[in-house]
């Protein structure tokens, strides 16, 4: 009888131990299977303008199923995915209408913003339609804005993200250089192309600096786009398209999957 009681006691102890261990393992597996939510913020470079295959519900925001956020979510199956990036968005638009999905459970945030604030569209319009000197002058104006005003606007966005999603890993994506230099190519002069590339570098440097201030990681896509600029012969960027001006100077589907997605994969 004593042996039976002892055996029963040991058996129940083992059962409890196994149950506890199994429960812990199950909980760990559950945590691995549910990495948290992903929220994709930003402008047209994040929404996927130029990539085609736009979600009808996104309207003028032109969110594409071929944009890097959509591709990342399809490959990694986050516990939730909110795609609020929108064509034409500036920092104020992100603050006003894109941050609602962020919460304490958000594990990953990606964002590209700042180009529209700095006058991207006007710079390109000036450089396409006017002289070299007018192009360089407009770029100088944009650089002055990047120095004086953009940092504060970026800080407001980055601070709001941290406040709403305090545990999230935030990946701030930059912009590619537009042109391969030193090659024969119909369109803008070499002077304009060089200045536009320099402006992209200037903007990326400013964005990376503010991102680092908040402990965010900067995703530099200039490396992945190297060899795929306009005038390269294998461009991942649309050149000027008079039939669809809005897609001009935006990444193609290949630019999203080959230029942006690998950078996010490496940092997320």
Beta strands, then each sheet from edge to edge (+ up, - down):
strand 1: 37-42
strand 2: 80-83
strand 3: 106-112
strand 4: 169-173
strand 5: 217-219
sheet 1: 2+ 1+ 3+ 4+ 5+
end
